[in-house]
Amino acid sequence: MSHDNFGFTSSSDGLDTKKWSTPAKINQNGYDSGHNGNGVYVLELEDQKKKKSVQEYEEEYNPYDHRVVQHPTTTFETLLHLLKGSLGTGILAMPKAFHHSGYAVGIVATIIIGLLCTYCIRILVTSQYELCKRKKVPSLTYPATAEAALSVGPAPLRRFSRASVHVINVFLMIYQLGSCCVYTVFIGRNLKTALEDYFPDVDVRLYMLIILLPLILVNWIRNLKFLAPCSTVATGITFASFGIILYYIFREPLSFDHREPIGKVADFPLYFGTVLFALEAIGVIMPLENEMKKPKSFIKTFGVLNFGMGCIVVLYTSLGFFGYIRYGAAVDGTITVNLTEPMVLAKCVQILLAIAIFFTHPIQCYVPIDIIWNEYIAPKLEKNSYKLLWEYVVRTSLVLLTFLLAIAIPQLDLFISLFGALCLSGLGLGFPAIIQTCTMWNAYGRTGKILMVAKNMSLVLFGLLGLIVGTYTSLREIINSFS
């Protein structure tokens, strides 16, 4: 037995053992080409078998089998990364979100939005897998998935395939830079609250100014490998701080007095943007799945995605509900500001979380730096002797941009709602639905196509409504804050 170039086995002469009784025929050179099954017919048979082998190889191409990852992550490690990527400042804003929605509406709506987010992540990952099979590549990024999908979708959308890369890059950059703005405000607010007894007259903007130079320097680190120890410490601090926050919530009996089950309709967009910002981990989903040792376990029924998002939804719903019930209308944009007695423990939590978020800032800023520098600027500076200097200029400029926005609008809850509604309505809901529609456009019959389009257009319209109304409401509240 021998193996051909595609890994398939065949007999030594490339033939089946069956006898051929085809009459002998004379080829153009006068030779008998049918005798004993050797000749033209045999060559045709070999060509047919070779074509069949190529076709089988193409049909059976599995992107998972061709991924070469230097340091693949286990299923458990991927789950931890998913939880770490989702548990940040967003969960601390959930009590404020429940204040906007009311606790009854908040519980139901958070579960529904969580299910929608999980479903959209699932269809994005499955679409990526299908496109990888067709293109014979091991993996694709989010923008590359969108480009590949639109290029095979309905004819009117194909012209936008290349532009989709830039659109998604812009949304990703705005979201990640918005997160950096949120982090800057969060650090300043917590430091001010923790040190207010010692420095009562210091404005929150001054605390942001104090951390500006350290933020610039930590964002000069070009290799995330060197931030890994800091990230590990930050994760430990974050989980310990959540435990202390739960102690403050449950240390006394809870009361439903003056707690609204249904909030104001006008405030619901603020809730929607905050929950999207908190729940969506779309920026880390595809890198996590691409780095897994066993990527098939990511979207299994009881796999990483469903289990991880289930835990996240339960944690966010629980903290939002109990945090609102504890503090009511007085709840702040980050619940850490509401922590009081014992003051020493509260101040420790505020300072520790400020440190944890400080070291998470360069991880969030890494994405926009990578997009702007590696995809748009660096290719134009290949022969520039000051290329490294320009990279540091880009890094510094992005930190300064987020700092100036944070200084201008130091409203944590409004920032979270704005960037959640503006970016994640598209990245987390609308774009995955469009990508799946284009990917499977030629795979369904008429009835299946109608059902798919109806379902996905509903997701697109829901995301578009959230984007428009949520962004408008957040901007309105930000403008009113200057009055």
C-alpha positions as CSV (number, residue, x, y, z in Angstrom):
1,M,0.0,0.0,0.0
2,S,1.1,3.6,-0.7
3,H,0.0,7.1,0.2
4,D,-0.7,9.7,-2.3
5,N,-0.1,13.4,-1.7
6,F,-3.4,13.8,0.0
7,G,-2.9,11.1,2.6
8,F,-5.2,8.5,1.0
9,T,-4.1,4.9,0.6
10,S,-4.3,3.0,-2.7
11,S,-3.0,-0.3,-4.1
12,S,0.5,-0.5,-5.4
13,D,-0.6,-0.2,-9.0
14,G,-3.3,2.3,-8.3
15,L,-6.1,-0.2,-9.4
16,D,-8.9,-2.2,-7.9
17,T,-8.5,-6.0,-8.0
18,K,-11.5,-6.4,-10.2
19,K,-10.9,-7.7,-13.8
20,W,-11.8,-5.6,-16.9
21,S,-13.3,-7.3,-19.9
22,T,-13.2,-4.4,-22.2
23,P,-12.3,-5.2,-25.8
24,A,-8.9,-4.2,-26.9
25,K,-8.7,-0.8,-28.7
26,I,-5.9,0.8,-30.7
27,N,-4.7,4.2,-29.5
28,Q,-3.4,6.9,-31.8
29,N,0.2,5.4,-31.6
30,G,-1.1,2.0,-32.7
31,Y,-0.7,0.3,-29.3
32,D,-3.2,-2.0,-27.7
33,S,-4.6,0.1,-24.8
34,G,-7.3,-2.2,-23.4
35,H,-5.4,-5.5,-23.0
36,N,-5.5,-6.8,-19.4
37,G,-7.0,-3.5,-18.2
38,N,-3.8,-1.5,-18.8
39,G,-3.9,1.6,-21.0
40,V,-6.2,4.4,-21.7
41,Y,-9.1,3.0,-19.6
42,V,-6.7,2.4,-16.7
43,L,-5.4,5.9,-17.0
44,E,-8.9,7.3,-17.1
45,L,-9.7,5.2,-14.0
46,E,-6.6,6.6,-12.3
47,D,-7.6,10.1,-13.2
48,Q,-11.1,9.6,-11.9
49,K,-9.8,8.1,-8.6
50,K,-7.4,11.0,-8.2
51,K,-10.1,13.5,-8.8
52,K,-12.3,11.7,-6.3
53,S,-9.5,11.8,-3.7
54,V,-9.0,15.5,-4.2
55,Q,-12.8,16.1,-3.9
56,E,-12.9,14.0,-0.7
57,Y,-10.0,15.9,0.7
58,E,-11.6,19.2,0.0
59,E,-14.9,18.1,1.5
60,E,-13.2,16.7,4.6
61,Y,-10.9,19.7,5.3
62,N,-11.1,20.4,9.0
63,P,-9.7,23.8,10.1
64,Y,-9.2,22.4,13.6
65,D,-6.8,19.8,12.4
66,H,-4.6,22.4,10.6
67,R,-4.2,24.9,13.4
68,V,-0.7,25.3,14.7
69,V,-0.8,27.0,18.1
70,Q,2.5,27.4,19.9
71,H,1.0,27.4,23.4
72,P,-2.6,26.0,23.1
73,T,-5.0,26.5,26.0
74,T,-7.0,23.8,27.6
75,T,-10.7,23.9,27.9
76,F,-10.5,24.9,31.5
77,E,-8.0,27.6,30.8
78,T,-10.2,29.0,28.0
79,L,-13.1,29.1,30.4
80,L,-11.1,31.1,32.9
81,H,-9.9,33.5,30.2
82,L,-13.6,34.0,29.1
83,L,-14.6,34.8,32.7
84,K,-11.6,37.1,33.2
85,G,-12.4,38.9,29.9
86,S,-16.0,39.5,31.0
87,L,-15.6,40.3,34.7
88,G,-14.4,43.9,34.8
89,T,-15.8,47.4,35.4
90,G,-19.1,46.4,33.7
91,I,-20.2,44.1,36.5
92,L,-19.7,46.8,39.1
93,A,-22.1,49.0,37.1
94,M,-24.9,46.4,37.0
95,P,-26.7,47.8,40.2
96,K,-26.9,51.1,38.5
97,A,-28.3,49.4,35.4
98,F,-31.0,47.7,37.5
99,H,-31.8,51.1,39.0
100,H,-32.6,52.3,35.4
101,S,-34.7,49.2,34.5
102,G,-36.3,48.2,37.8
103,Y,-35.3,45.0,39.5
104,A,-38.0,42.8,37.9
105,V,-37.5,44.0,34.4
106,G,-33.7,43.9,35.0
107,I,-33.7,40.2,35.9
108,V,-35.8,39.2,32.9
109,A,-34.1,41.5,30.4
110,T,-30.6,40.6,31.5
111,I,-31.3,36.9,31.0
112,I,-32.8,37.6,27.5
113,I,-29.9,39.8,26.4
114,G,-27.5,37.2,27.8
115,L,-29.2,34.5,25.7
116,L,-29.1,36.7,22.6
117,C,-25.4,37.6,23.1
118,T,-24.6,33.9,23.5
119,Y,-26.5,32.9,20.4
120,C,-24.9,35.6,18.3
121,I,-21.4,34.5,19.5
122,R,-22.3,31.0,18.6
123,I,-23.4,31.8,15.0
124,L,-20.3,34.0,14.6
125,V,-18.0,31.1,15.6
126,T,-19.9,28.5,13.5
127,S,-19.8,30.9,10.5
128,Q,-16.1,31.3,10.9
129,Y,-15.6,27.5,11.0
130,E,-17.7,27.1,7.8
131,L,-15.7,29.9,6.0
132,C,-12.4,28.4,7.1
133,K,-13.4,25.1,5.6
134,R,-14.3,26.7,2.3
135,K,-11.2,28.9,2.1
136,K,-8.9,26.0,3.4
137,V,-7.4,28.1,6.2
138,P,-7.0,27.2,9.9
139,S,-8.6,30.3,11.4
140,L,-9.9,33.8,10.6
141,T,-10.2,37.0,12.6
142,Y,-13.5,38.8,13.1
143,P,-12.8,41.3,10.3
144,A,-11.5,38.6,8.0
145,T,-14.6,36.5,8.7
146,A,-16.9,39.4,7.8
147,E,-15.0,40.0,4.5
148,A,-15.1,36.3,3.6
149,A,-18.8,36.1,4.4
150,L,-19.9,39.2,2.4
151,S,-17.9,38.1,-0.6
152,V,-20.1,35.0,-0.9
153,G,-23.4,36.5,0.3
154,P,-26.2,38.2,-1.6
155,A,-25.0,40.1,-4.7
156,P,-25.8,43.6,-3.4
157,L,-23.7,43.0,-0.3
158,R,-20.6,41.6,-2.0
159,R,-19.3,45.1,-3.0
160,F,-19.0,45.9,0.7
161,S,-16.9,42.9,1.6
162,R,-13.6,44.8,1.7
163,A,-15.1,47.8,3.4
164,S,-16.5,45.6,6.1
165,V,-13.0,45.0,7.4
166,H,-12.5,48.7,8.1
167,V,-16.0,49.1,9.6
168,I,-15.5,46.3,12.1
169,N,-12.0,47.6,12.9
170,V,-13.4,51.0,13.6
171,F,-16.1,49.5,15.9
172,L,-13.5,47.4,17.7
173,M,-11.2,50.4,18.2
174,I,-14.0,52.6,19.5
175,Y,-15.1,49.9,21.9
176,Q,-11.7,49.2,23.2
177,L,-10.7,52.8,23.5
178,G,-14.0,53.5,25.2
179,S,-13.2,50.7,27.7
180,C,-9.9,52.5,28.3
181,C,-11.9,55.8,29.0
182,V,-14.1,53.8,31.4
183,Y,-11.0,52.4,33.1
184,T,-9.4,55.8,33.5
185,V,-12.6,57.3,35.1
186,F,-13.0,54.1,37.3
187,I,-9.4,54.4,38.7
188,G,-9.9,58.1,39.4
189,R,-13.3,57.7,41.1
190,N,-12.1,54.9,43.3
191,L,-8.9,56.7,44.3
192,K,-10.8,59.8,45.2
193,T,-13.3,57.9,47.3
194,A,-10.6,55.9,49.1
195,L,-8.4,59.0,49.8
196,E,-11.2,61.6,50.4
197,D,-10.7,61.6,54.2
198,Y,-7.0,62.5,53.7
199,F,-7.4,64.8,50.7
200,P,-11.0,66.1,50.7
201,D,-10.5,68.9,48.2
202,V,-8.8,67.0,45.4
203,D,-10.9,66.8,42.2
204,V,-11.3,63.4,40.5
205,R,-9.7,64.8,37.4
206,L,-6.5,65.4,39.4
207,Y,-6.3,61.7,40.3
208,M,-6.6,60.9,36.6
209,L,-3.8,63.3,35.8
210,I,-1.6,61.7,38.4
211,I,-2.0,58.2,36.8
212,L,-1.5,59.6,33.2
213,L,2.3,59.1,33.1
214,P,2.2,55.6,34.6
215,L,-0.5,54.7,32.1
216,I,1.6,55.9,29.2
217,L,4.6,54.0,30.5
218,V,2.8,50.7,31.0
219,N,1.3,51.0,27.5
220,W,4.8,51.3,26.1
221,I,5.2,47.6,26.9
222,R,5.1,46.1,23.4
223,N,4.9,42.4,24.4
224,L,1.9,41.3,26.4
225,K,3.9,38.4,27.7
226,F,5.6,40.8,30.2
227,L,2.1,41.9,31.4
228,A,1.0,38.4,32.2
229,P,2.1,38.4,35.8
230,C,0.4,41.7,36.4
231,S,-2.7,40.3,34.7
232,T,-2.7,37.3,37.0
233,V,-2.4,39.4,40.1
234,A,-5.1,41.8,38.9
235,T,-7.4,38.8,38.3
236,G,-6.8,37.5,41.9
237,I,-7.4,41.0,43.3
238,T,-10.7,41.4,41.3
239,F,-12.2,38.1,42.5
240,A,-11.2,38.8,46.1
241,S,-12.7,42.3,45.8
242,F,-16.0,40.8,44.5
243,G,-16.1,38.6,47.6
244,I,-15.7,41.6,49.8
245,I,-18.4,43.5,47.9
246,L,-20.8,40.6,48.5
247,Y,-20.0,40.9,52.2
248,Y,-21.1,44.5,52.2
249,I,-24.3,43.7,50.3
250,F,-25.4,40.8,52.6
251,R,-24.1,41.9,56.0
252,E,-27.5,43.3,56.9
253,P,-31.1,42.2,55.9
254,L,-32.2,43.5,52.5
255,S,-35.3,45.6,52.1
256,F,-37.5,46.2,49.1
257,D,-38.8,49.5,50.4
258,H,-38.6,52.2,47.7
259,R,-37.1,49.7,45.2
260,E,-38.9,49.9,41.9
261,P,-39.7,46.6,40.0
262,I,-40.2,48.5,36.8
263,G,-38.1,51.5,35.9
264,K,-38.8,54.5,33.7
265,V,-39.1,53.7,30.0
266,A,-36.9,56.7,29.2
267,D,-34.1,55.2,31.2
268,F,-34.2,51.8,29.7
269,P,-31.7,52.6,26.9
270,L,-29.2,53.4,29.6
271,Y,-29.8,49.9,31.1
272,F,-29.5,48.3,27.7
273,G,-26.1,49.9,26.9
274,T,-24.7,49.1,30.3
275,V,-25.7,45.4,30.1
276,L,-24.3,45.1,26.6
277,F,-21.0,46.6,27.7
278,A,-20.9,44.3,30.7
279,L,-22.0,41.0,29.1
280,E,-20.4,41.2,25.7
281,A,-16.9,39.6,25.4
282,I,-17.0,39.7,21.6
283,G,-13.5,41.1,21.4
284,V,-11.9,38.1,23.1
285,I,-14.2,35.3,21.8
286,M,-12.5,34.5,18.5
287,P,-8.9,34.8,19.8
288,L,-9.8,32.4,22.6
289,E,-11.4,29.9,20.3
290,N,-8.5,30.1,17.9
291,E,-6.0,29.3,20.6
292,M,-7.8,26.3,22.1
293,K,-6.2,22.8,22.1
294,K,-9.6,21.3,21.6
295,P,-11.7,24.0,19.8
296,K,-14.6,21.6,19.2
297,S,-15.4,21.9,22.9
298,F,-16.0,25.6,22.6
299,I,-19.6,25.5,21.2
300,K,-20.7,22.1,22.6
301,T,-24.0,22.0,24.5
302,F,-22.1,22.0,27.8
303,G,-19.0,23.6,26.3
304,V,-17.0,26.7,27.2
305,L,-19.3,29.2,25.6
306,N,-22.6,28.1,27.1
307,F,-21.2,27.3,30.5
308,G,-19.0,30.4,30.7
309,M,-21.8,32.8,29.5
310,G,-24.3,31.0,31.8
311,C,-22.0,31.8,34.8
312,I,-21.5,35.4,33.6
313,V,-25.2,36.0,33.2
314,V,-26.0,34.6,36.7
315,L,-23.2,36.6,38.3
316,Y,-24.2,39.9,36.6
317,T,-27.9,39.4,37.3
318,S,-27.2,38.5,40.9
319,L,-24.9,41.5,41.6
320,G,-27.2,43.9,39.7
321,F,-30.3,42.7,41.6
322,F,-28.8,42.5,45.1
323,G,-26.7,45.6,44.6
324,Y,-29.7,47.7,43.7
325,I,-31.8,46.2,46.5
326,R,-29.1,47.1,49.0
327,Y,-28.4,50.7,47.9
328,G,-31.6,51.7,45.9
329,A,-31.6,55.0,44.0
330,A,-28.4,56.0,45.8
331,V,-26.3,53.4,44.0
332,D,-23.4,54.8,42.1
333,G,-22.1,54.1,38.6
334,T,-19.6,51.7,40.3
335,I,-20.9,50.0,43.4
336,T,-17.5,50.4,45.1
337,V,-18.2,54.0,45.8
338,N,-21.2,53.0,47.9
339,L,-19.1,50.9,50.3
340,T,-19.0,52.4,53.8
341,E,-18.5,50.8,57.2
342,P,-16.1,49.2,57.9
343,M,-14.3,52.0,56.1
344,V,-10.8,50.4,56.2
345,L,-12.0,47.3,54.3
346,A,-14.0,49.5,51.8
347,K,-10.9,51.7,51.1
348,C,-8.8,48.5,50.6
349,V,-11.3,47.3,48.0
350,Q,-11.4,50.6,46.2
351,I,-7.6,50.9,46.0
352,L,-7.0,47.3,45.1
353,L,-9.6,47.4,42.3
354,A,-8.0,50.7,41.0
355,I,-4.6,48.8,40.8
356,A,-6.2,45.8,39.1
357,I,-7.9,48.0,36.5
358,F,-4.7,49.9,36.0
359,F,-2.9,46.8,34.9
360,T,-5.9,45.8,32.7
361,H,-5.8,49.1,30.8
362,P,-2.8,48.2,28.6
363,I,-4.5,44.8,27.7
364,Q,-7.6,46.7,26.5
365,C,-5.5,49.3,24.7
366,Y,-3.5,46.6,23.0
367,V,-6.3,45.9,20.5
368,P,-6.6,49.4,19.1
369,I,-2.8,49.8,19.1
370,D,-2.5,46.6,17.1
371,I,-5.2,47.6,14.6
372,I,-4.0,51.1,14.0
373,W,-0.3,50.4,14.0
374,N,0.0,47.0,12.4
375,E,-2.7,47.3,9.8
376,Y,-2.7,51.0,8.8
377,I,0.5,52.8,9.8
378,A,3.4,50.3,10.1
379,P,3.1,49.0,6.5
380,K,3.6,52.6,5.2
381,L,6.8,53.0,7.4
382,E,8.7,49.9,6.4
383,K,11.7,51.9,5.2
384,N,11.5,54.6,7.8
385,S,14.5,54.6,10.2
386,Y,12.3,56.1,12.9
387,K,9.6,53.4,12.8
388,L,10.0,52.3,16.5
389,L,9.8,56.0,17.6
390,W,6.6,56.4,15.6
391,E,5.1,53.3,17.3
392,Y,5.7,54.9,20.7
393,V,4.1,58.1,19.4
394,V,1.0,56.1,18.4
395,R,0.8,54.4,21.8
396,T,1.2,57.6,23.7
397,S,-1.4,59.4,21.5
398,L,-4.0,56.7,22.1
399,V,-3.5,56.9,25.9
400,L,-3.7,60.7,25.7
401,L,-6.9,60.5,23.6
402,T,-8.7,58.2,26.2
403,F,-7.4,60.5,29.0
404,L,-8.8,63.7,27.5
405,L,-12.2,62.0,26.9
406,A,-12.2,60.8,30.5
407,I,-11.2,64.3,31.8
408,A,-13.9,65.9,29.7
409,I,-16.7,63.5,30.8
410,P,-15.9,61.9,34.1
411,Q,-19.3,60.1,34.2
412,L,-18.6,56.4,34.6
413,D,-22.1,55.0,34.1
414,L,-22.8,57.2,31.1
415,F,-19.5,56.2,29.5
416,I,-20.3,52.6,29.9
417,S,-23.8,52.9,28.5
418,L,-22.6,55.0,25.6
419,F,-19.9,52.6,24.4
420,G,-22.1,49.6,25.1
421,A,-24.9,50.9,22.9
422,L,-22.7,52.4,20.2
423,C,-20.3,49.5,19.6
424,L,-21.6,46.3,21.0
425,S,-25.1,46.6,19.4
426,G,-23.2,46.1,16.1
427,L,-20.3,43.9,17.1
428,G,-22.3,41.6,19.4
429,L,-25.7,41.4,17.7
430,G,-26.0,43.0,14.2
431,F,-22.7,41.9,12.5
432,P,-22.9,38.2,13.6
433,A,-26.4,38.0,12.1
434,I,-25.3,39.5,8.8
435,I,-22.2,37.3,8.7
436,Q,-24.3,34.1,9.2
437,T,-26.8,35.2,6.5
438,C,-24.1,35.7,4.0
439,T,-22.2,32.6,4.9
440,M,-25.2,30.3,4.5
441,W,-26.9,32.2,1.7
442,N,-26.2,29.5,-0.9
443,A,-26.6,26.6,1.5
444,Y,-30.3,26.8,2.1
445,G,-33.4,26.3,-0.1
446,R,-36.0,28.9,-0.5
447,T,-37.9,28.2,2.7
448,G,-34.8,27.8,4.8
449,K,-33.4,31.0,3.4
450,I,-36.6,33.0,4.2
451,L,-36.6,31.7,7.8
452,M,-32.9,32.5,8.2
453,V,-33.3,36.0,6.8
454,A,-36.3,36.7,9.0
455,K,-34.5,35.6,12.2
456,N,-31.3,37.4,11.4
457,M,-33.0,40.6,10.3
458,S,-34.8,40.6,13.6
459,L,-31.4,40.5,15.4
460,V,-30.1,43.3,13.1
461,L,-33.1,45.5,13.7
462,F,-32.9,44.9,17.5
463,G,-29.2,45.8,17.5
464,L,-29.8,48.8,15.3
465,L,-32.6,50.0,17.6
466,G,-30.4,49.6,20.6
467,L,-27.6,51.4,18.9
468,I,-29.6,54.5,17.9
469,V,-31.8,54.8,21.0
470,G,-29.0,53.9,23.5
471,T,-26.4,56.2,21.9
472,Y,-28.9,59.0,21.7
473,T,-30.0,58.6,25.4
474,S,-26.4,58.4,26.6
475,L,-25.3,61.4,24.7
476,R,-28.3,63.3,25.9
477,E,-27.5,62.5,29.5
478,I,-23.8,63.4,28.9
479,I,-24.8,66.8,27.5
480,N,-27.2,67.4,30.4
481,S,-24.4,66.7,32.9
482,F,-22.6,69.8,31.6
483,S,-25.7,72.0,32.4
